[in-house]
Amino acid sequence: MLTLRKISVRGILLLLPLLFSFCARPTAAENNSITKSAEPHGADNVAYQWGKMALTAQANDTERFKPRPTVTSRYLALVSVAVFDAWSHYNASAIPVYLNGHDRRPAAEHTLANKEKAISYAALRTLNEYYFTDQALFENLMRELGHDPSDQSLDPATPTGIGNLAAKAVIEARHGDGANQYGEEDGSEGEAYADYTGYQPVNTADEMTDPIRWQPKYFADGAGGRFAPGCLTPFWGKVKPIGLQSGDQFRPGPPPGIGSQQLKEEVRQVMELQSTLTDEQRALVEFMRDGPQSVQQAGHWLKFAQEVSLRDDHTLDQDVKMYFYNQVTALDAFIASWDAKMFYDFARPYALVHEYYDEQIIEAWGGPEVGNRKMKGKEWRPYSPETFLCPPFPSYVSGHSTISGACGEALKLWTGSDVFGSSVKLVPGALTEPDNLGDSVVIHFPTFTETAEMAGFSRVLGGYHIQADNVEGLELGRKIARWNWQFYQRHLGK
C-alpha cells in the first residue's frame, strides 16, 4: 500500500488531477439528475413545439377555409398518431397504431436526439399533407431544429426514415377512412370532404315543414348579402374512428320531443338565459365559441393540454403520449357526436324558440347594434354575430359538449388528477357586440371536469343548444374517453 512518505513531491503533483477528478465524479443518482435536467422541458421540448405549430396551422386553416371542426379534428389527431408511432420505435414497450412491419430500434438508440428527429419528420410530413398551405412554416421549424426538410429517406434504421415512414403509414392507412379527403367517395364528384350520403334537410331556410328537425339559417355574407350554408360534413359519423369501434358505439337515446314537458322547459330556459347574460357569461360564450383564427374544439383542448405541459414541466415523452391520447379522443368524439346529430336530425333552439313563442312578446337580445329589447318570439336569435348566427348542422348532441367531456375526462385520466387551475382574462362582447363592451373579467377553470361543463353550458347560454344536447353530449364524451383510455394503455404496451 502506498503512503505519502514513499511518494515524492513531484508524484503528489502528478496525482492531484486524478484525485480531484475522482472526488468530483457524480454518483449514479447525480448522473440521472444531470441527464433529466439537461433534457428540454415544457415549451422547450420538441413535441410541445410541434404541437404549437399544429395549432398555428389549425388557426390558419380556419382563416382560409372557414370553420370545419370535424375535418380539422382529423388533422390534429393524425399528426399526433404519426408522432406517437415514430416515437414508439424508440421506446421499450409502446406499440404503434399504423407503423407496422418494422422492428423496434435497439435500446442503445433510444436517445433523446433520435426521438426528436423521428417525431420531427413524422410531424413535418403529416402537417404537409393536411395543412398543405403552410408547408413553408413547417420547413422553417425543421431547419431551426437542425434537420433537412427535404430528406425523404425511408431507411428504417435511421430516425429520419422512421419519421417519414410513420407519416406515410398514417396517410396511407387513413386513405378511404370515410372522411372523403380526396373526393373519391361515390357521389362526391371529386370534391374533397363533400357529402356522399345524399343528405337533404327536411326544412329549407325559407320553409319550416317539421319543427323538431334541423333547419338551415341565413347568415350575412359580410358584403350586404346573405346565404344559407348547407349542413357541414353530414357524413362524419361514418368516418372510421381510431380508438372506438364505430361512431354509433355509444349513441345516446333520443332527444325530448315536441309536446314533452322537458322540451318546453328547456326551450324556455335557453330564451331566459340568453336575455339575462352577465358580462362573465358573455365572455364565456365567446371564449368557448372562438372567433377569427379559431383553432376549433379539438385545437382548444390541445391548447389546454399544452397548458398542462407548461404547468407540469413535461418532457418530450410525456407530451407525445398526452397529445396522442387527447387528440385521438377528440377525433373519436367528433365522429360519435356527428353520428348522433345526423341520426336524430334534431332542431336547434333558433327554430324551437320560434315554434314555442311565435307571436308572443318576449325580452331578448336583438343583435350587436340593438342589445336587449322587446320582440316577437319568432324574431329571437342566438348570441352571435350576423356572419355566423348558428352552427350549420343538427343540434343533438352538442359537439362542444361531447368534445369537451371527452378531452376533459382524458386529461383527468392522463394526469391522475382533476385539478387544472387555468384562467383567462377577457373583454365581454369583443367578438359579438364591439360597441357594447363590458368590463374585463377573469374566468377560472379550476378542474378539467368543470372546464368541460362550462364549455358545454356556454352553448346553452349562447342559444345554440338546449340542456339535453349539452348533458347527453358531456356523458357521451366521457364514455369515449374512458374507452379510449384502454386503447391508449394497450398502445403503451401495458
C-alpha positions in Angstrom: 0.0 0.0 0.0 1.3 3.4 -1.0 1.9 6.0 1.7 2.8 9.7 1.4 6.3 9.0 2.8 7.0 6.9 -0.3 5.7 9.5 -2.8 7.8 12.4 -4.0 6.5 15.9 -4.1 6.6 15.6 -7.9 4.5 12.4 -7.6 1.9 14.1 -5.5 1.6 16.9 -8.0 1.0 14.4 -10.8 -1.7 12.6 -8.8 -3.6 15.7 -7.8 -5.7 16.0 -11.1 -6.6 12.3 -10.8 -7.7 12.7 -7.2 -9.8 15.8 -7.9 -11.4 14.0 -10.9 -12.3 11.0 -8.7 -13.7 13.2 -5.9 -15.8 15.3 -8.4 -17.2 12.3 -10.3 -21.0 12.2 -9.8 -22.8 9.2 -8.3 -25.3 7.3 -10.4 -28.2 9.3 -8.8 -26.4 12.5 -9.6 -25.9 11.3 -13.2 -29.6 10.7 -13.5 -30.4 14.1 -12.2 -28.0 15.7 -14.6 -29.5 13.8 -17.5 -33.0 14.8 -16.5 -32.2 18.5 -16.0 -30.4 18.5 -19.4 -33.5 17.3 -21.2 -35.7 20.1 -22.6 -38.9 20.5 -20.6 -42.2 22.4 -21.1 -42.1 24.8 -24.0 -38.6 23.7 -24.9 -39.3 20.1 -25.7 -39.7 19.3 -29.4 -43.1 17.6 -29.0 -44.5 20.8 -27.5 -43.0 22.9 -30.3 -44.7 20.7 -32.9 -48.0 20.8 -31.0 -47.8 24.6 -31.0 -47.0 24.6 -34.7 -50.1 22.4 -35.4 -52.2 24.9 -33.5 -50.9 27.7 -35.7 -51.7 25.7 -38.8 -55.2 25.0 -37.4 -55.9 28.7 -36.9 -54.7 29.4 -40.4 -56.9 26.7 -41.8 -59.9 28.3 -40.2 -59.0 31.7 -41.7 -58.5 30.3 -45.2 -61.3 27.6 -45.4 -63.8 28.8 -42.8 -64.6 26.7 -39.7 -64.7 23.0 -40.3 -64.1 21.5 -36.9 -64.8 17.9 -37.9 -62.2 18.0 -40.7 -59.5 19.7 -38.6 -60.0 17.4 -35.7 -58.9 14.6 -38.0 -55.8 16.6 -39.0 -54.7 17.1 -35.4 -55.4 13.5 -34.4 -53.5 12.0 -37.3 -50.5 14.3 -36.8 -50.5 13.1 -33.1 -50.7 9.5 -34.2 -47.8 9.8 -36.6 -45.7 11.4 -33.9 -46.6 8.7 -31.5 -45.8 5.9 -34.0 -42.4 7.4 -34.8 -41.7 7.8 -31.0 -42.8 4.2 -30.3 -39.9 2.8 -32.3 -37.6 4.4 -29.8 -39.5 3.2 -26.7 -39.1 -0.1 -24.9 -42.8 -1.2 -24.9 -45.0 1.2 -27.0 -47.0 -0.3 -29.9 -47.6 1.9 -33.0 -51.1 2.3 -34.4 -50.2 2.2 -38.1 -46.4 1.9 -38.4 -46.1 -1.8 -38.5 -43.7 -4.2 -40.3 -40.5 -2.5 -38.9 -38.6 -3.7 -35.9 -38.4 -1.5 -32.8 -35.0 0.2 -32.7 -32.3 -1.3 -30.3 -32.3 0.1 -26.7 -29.0 1.8 -27.3 -30.7 4.0 -29.9 -33.5 5.2 -27.6 -31.8 8.6 -27.2 -33.5 12.0 -27.0 -31.8 13.1 -30.2 -33.2 10.1 -32.2 -36.7 10.7 -30.7 -36.6 14.4 -31.6 -35.5 13.7 -35.2 -38.0 10.9 -35.7 -41.0 12.8 -34.4 -40.0 15.9 -36.3 -40.0 14.1 -39.6 -43.3 12.5 -38.7 -44.9 15.8 -37.8 -43.5 17.6 -40.9 -44.8 15.0 -43.4 -48.3 14.8 -41.8 -48.6 18.5 -41.4 -47.6 19.0 -45.0 -50.3 16.5 -46.0 -53.2 18.0 -44.1 -52.2 21.7 -43.7 -50.6 21.9 -47.2 -50.9 25.7 -47.4 -48.4 26.2 -44.5 -45.5 24.0 -45.7 -43.0 26.9 -45.5 -43.8 27.3 -41.8 -43.2 23.6 -41.1 -39.9 23.5 -43.1 -38.6 26.6 -41.3 -39.2 24.9 -37.9 -37.3 21.8 -39.2 -34.3 24.0 -40.1 -34.4 25.7 -36.7 -34.3 22.2 -35.1 -31.2 21.4 -37.3 -33.0 19.0 -39.7 -33.2 18.9 -43.5 -36.8 19.1 -44.5 -36.0 17.8 -48.0 -34.7 14.4 -46.6 -37.2 11.8 -47.9 -35.3 8.8 -46.6 -37.4 5.7 -45.7 -34.5 3.8 -44.1 -36.0 2.2 -41.0 -32.5 2.0 -39.4 -32.5 5.8 -39.1 -34.7 8.3 -37.1 -35.3 10.2 -40.3 -36.5 7.1 -42.1 -38.7 6.1 -39.1 -40.3 9.6 -39.0 -41.0 9.6 -42.7 -42.3 6.0 -42.6 -44.6 6.8 -39.7 -46.2 9.7 -41.6 -46.5 7.6 -44.7 -48.2 4.7 -42.8 -50.7 7.1 -41.2 -51.6 8.8 -44.5 -52.0 5.5 -46.4 -54.0 3.9 -43.6 -56.5 6.8 -43.4 -56.9 7.0 -47.2 -60.5 5.9 -47.7 -61.5 6.2 -44.0 -64.8 7.8 -44.8 -63.6 11.4 -44.4 -63.5 11.8 -48.2 -60.3 13.8 -48.1 -59.6 13.2 -51.8 -63.1 13.4 -53.1 -63.1 9.7 -54.1 -66.3 8.6 -52.5 -69.2 7.8 -54.8 -71.5 10.7 -55.1 -68.9 13.4 -54.1 -67.9 14.2 -57.7 -64.3 14.7 -56.9 -64.8 17.4 -54.3 -62.7 16.9 -51.1 -64.8 16.5 -48.0 -68.0 16.7 -50.0 -71.1 14.9 -48.8 -71.6 11.5 -50.3 -74.6 10.3 -48.3 -77.2 12.4 -50.2 -78.4 14.2 -47.0 -81.1 16.8 -47.6 -82.7 18.7 -44.7 -86.4 18.3 -44.2 -86.7 22.0 -43.8 -85.4 24.7 -46.0 -84.1 28.1 -44.9 -87.4 29.6 -46.1 -89.9 27.0 -45.1 -90.4 25.0 -41.9 -92.0 21.6 -42.5 -91.2 19.8 -39.3 -90.2 22.0 -36.3 -88.4 19.1 -34.5 -85.9 18.7 -37.4 -82.9 20.8 -38.3 -83.4 23.9 -40.4 -80.7 25.8 -42.3 -80.5 29.6 -41.4 -79.4 32.7 -43.3 -76.0 34.2 -42.4 -74.8 37.7 -43.5 -72.0 37.4 -46.1 -70.2 40.5 -44.9 -70.9 42.3 -48.1 -74.5 43.3 -47.8 -75.9 39.9 -48.9 -76.9 36.7 -47.2 -76.6 33.0 -47.7 -77.8 29.8 -46.0 -74.9 27.3 -45.5 -75.6 23.7 -46.0 -75.0 21.0 -43.4 -71.3 20.7 -42.5 -69.9 17.2 -43.3 -73.2 15.2 -42.7 -71.3 12.0 -43.4 -68.8 12.5 -40.5 -70.5 9.8 -38.3 -69.3 7.3 -40.9 -65.6 8.2 -40.6 -63.6 5.3 -39.1 -62.6 6.1 -35.5 -59.2 5.4 -34.1 -60.0 4.1 -30.6 -63.7 3.5 -30.9 -65.2 0.5 -32.7 -67.7 2.7 -34.6 -69.3 6.1 -34.5 -72.5 4.7 -33.1 -70.9 2.6 -30.3 -72.2 4.9 -27.5 -75.1 6.6 -29.4 -77.4 8.2 -26.8 -81.1 7.8 -26.7 -83.4 10.3 -28.4 -83.8 14.0 -27.5 -87.1 15.3 -26.0 -89.9 15.6 -28.4 -92.4 18.3 -29.3 -95.2 18.3 -26.8 -92.9 17.0 -24.0 -92.7 19.0 -20.8 -88.9 18.6 -20.9 -88.5 20.3 -24.2 -90.9 23.1 -23.3 -88.9 23.8 -20.1 -85.5 23.6 -21.8 -86.6 26.0 -24.6 -87.8 28.4 -22.1 -84.5 28.1 -20.2 -82.5 29.0 -23.3 -84.6 32.0 -24.0 -84.4 33.3 -20.4 -80.6 32.7 -20.1 -79.9 34.5 -23.4 -81.9 37.5 -22.3 -80.0 37.9 -19.0 -76.4 37.2 -19.8 -73.9 38.7 -17.4 -70.6 40.0 -18.5 -68.8 36.9 -17.3 -71.4 34.7 -19.2 -70.9 36.8 -22.4 -67.2 36.3 -22.2 -67.5 32.6 -21.6 -69.8 32.2 -24.6 -67.3 34.0 -26.8 -64.2 32.2 -25.4 -65.7 28.8 -26.0 -67.2 29.7 -29.3 -63.9 31.2 -30.5 -63.6 33.9 -33.2 -61.2 34.7 -36.0 -58.2 32.5 -36.0 -60.1 29.9 -34.1 -58.5 26.5 -33.5 -61.9 24.8 -33.2 -62.8 22.4 -30.3 -60.1 19.8 -30.8 -57.5 22.6 -31.0 -59.0 24.3 -28.0 -58.4 21.2 -25.9 -54.9 20.8 -27.4 -54.2 24.3 -26.1 -55.4 23.2 -22.7 -53.2 20.2 -22.9 -50.2 22.5 -23.7 -51.1 24.5 -20.6 -50.7 21.2 -18.6 -47.4 20.6 -20.3 -46.1 24.0 -19.1 -47.7 23.6 -15.7 -46.1 20.2 -15.1 -42.9 20.9 -16.9 -43.3 18.0 -19.3 -40.6 16.1 -21.2 -40.9 15.1 -24.8 -42.0 11.6 -23.9 -44.9 12.9 -21.7 -46.1 15.3 -24.3 -46.1 12.8 -27.1 -48.2 10.4 -25.1 -50.6 13.1 -23.7 -51.3 14.7 -27.1 -51.8 11.3 -28.7 -54.5 10.2 -26.2 -56.0 13.7 -26.1 -56.4 14.2 -29.9 -57.4 10.6 -30.8 -60.2 11.1 -28.2 -61.2 14.4 -29.7 -61.5 12.9 -33.2 -63.5 10.0 -32.0 -65.8 12.3 -30.0 -66.5 14.3 -33.2 -67.3 11.1 -35.1 -69.7 10.0 -32.3 -71.3 13.4 -32.0 -72.0 13.6 -35.7 -73.4 10.1 -35.7 -76.0 11.3 -33.2 -76.6 14.6 -34.9 -77.4 13.0 -38.2 -79.3 10.1 -36.8 -81.7 12.3 -34.9 -81.5 15.5 -37.2 -82.7 17.5 -34.3 -83.7 21.2 -34.3 -81.7 24.0 -32.7 -83.1 26.5 -30.3 -83.1 29.1 -33.1 -86.1 27.2 -34.6 -87.5 25.9 -31.4 -87.9 29.3 -29.7 -89.7 30.5 -32.8 -92.0 27.4 -32.7 -92.9 27.8 -29.0 -93.1 31.6 -28.7 -94.0 32.7 -32.3 -96.2 35.8 -31.8 -95.6 36.2 -28.1 -93.7 39.2 -26.9 -90.5 38.3 -25.2 -87.5 40.2 -23.8 -84.3 39.0 -25.7 -81.0 40.1 -27.2 -81.8 41.5 -30.6 -78.3 41.8 -32.2 -75.0 43.6 -31.9 -76.4 47.1 -32.7 -79.6 46.6 -30.7 -78.9 44.8 -27.4 -81.8 43.6 -25.4 -85.3 44.6 -26.5 -88.9 43.5 -26.7 -89.6 41.3 -29.7 -91.9 38.6 -31.0 -90.7 35.0 -30.3 -90.2 34.4 -34.0 -87.6 37.1 -34.1 -85.4 35.5 -31.4 -81.8 34.7 -32.3 -78.7 33.3 -30.6 -75.9 35.5 -29.1 -73.8 35.5 -32.2 -72.6 37.9 -35.0 -74.6 38.1 -38.2 -71.9 36.3 -40.1 -72.1 33.2 -38.0 -75.5 33.1 -36.5 -75.8 29.4 -35.7 -73.7 26.2 -36.3 -74.8 24.8 -39.7 -75.7 21.2 -38.6 -78.2 19.5 -36.4 -78.2 20.1 -32.6 -78.4 16.8 -30.7 -75.9 16.2 -29.3 -73.7 19.3 -28.8 -70.3 18.9 -30.4 -68.7 21.3 -27.9 -70.1 19.3 -25.0 -69.1 15.9 -26.5 -65.5 17.0 -27.3 -65.1 18.9 -24.0 -66.5 16.0 -22.0 -64.1 13.6 -23.8 -61.0 15.7 -23.6 -61.6 16.9 -20.1 -62.0 13.3 -18.9 -58.9 12.3 -20.9 -56.8 15.0 -19.3 -58.1 13.9 -15.8 -57.3 10.3 -16.5 -53.9 11.1 -18.0 -52.7 13.4 -15.3 -54.3 11.3 -12.5 -56.0 14.4 -11.1 -58.9 16.6 -11.9 -57.0 19.8 -10.9 -56.5 22.2 -13.8 -56.0 25.7 -12.4 -56.2 27.7 -15.7 -57.7 31.1 -16.1 -58.2 33.7 -18.9 -58.8 37.4 -18.9 -61.4 38.6 -21.5 -63.4 41.6 -22.6 -67.1 40.7 -22.8 -68.7 41.4 -26.2 -65.4 41.7 -28.1 -66.3 39.0 -30.6 -70.1 39.7 -30.8 -71.0 43.3 -30.0 -67.9 45.5 -30.1 -69.9 48.6 -29.4 -71.2 47.2 -26.1 -68.1 46.0 -24.4 -68.2 45.0 -20.7 -65.5 45.4 -18.1 -62.7 42.9 -18.3 -63.4 39.6 -16.5 -61.3 36.7 -15.4 -62.7 33.3 -16.0 -61.3 30.5 -13.9 -61.1 26.8 -14.8 -60.4 25.0 -11.5 -60.8 21.4 -12.8 -60.9 19.6 -16.1 -64.5 18.4 -15.3 -65.7 22.0 -14.5 -64.0 23.3 -17.7 -65.8 20.8 -19.8 -69.1 21.6 -18.1 -68.5 25.3 -18.6 -67.8 24.7 -22.3 -70.9 22.7 -22.7 -73.2 25.1 -20.7 -71.8 28.1 -22.7 -73.6 26.7 -25.7 -76.9 26.8 -23.8 -76.1 30.4 -22.6 -75.4 31.4 -26.2 -78.6 29.9 -27.5 -77.1 27.2 -29.7 -78.3 24.2 -27.7 -80.8 23.1 -25.1 -79.7 21.3 -22.0 -80.5 17.9 -23.4 -77.9 18.5 -26.1 -75.3 19.5 -23.5 -75.9 16.9 -20.8 -76.0 14.0 -23.2 -73.0 15.3 -25.1 -70.9 15.5 -22.0 -71.8 12.0 -21.0 -71.1 10.7 -24.5 -67.7 12.3 -24.5 -66.8 10.9 -21.1 -67.7 7.4 -22.2 -65.4 7.8 -25.2 -62.5 9.0 -23.1 -62.8 6.0 -20.7 -63.0 3.6 -23.6 -60.0 5.2 -25.3 -58.0 5.1 -22.1 -57.9 1.3 -22.5 -56.9 1.8 -26.2 -54.1 4.2 -25.0 -52.9 1.8 -22.4 -52.7 -1.0 -25.0 -50.5 1.1 -27.2 -48.2 1.9 -24.4 -47.7 -1.9 -24.2 -49.4 -2.2 -20.8 
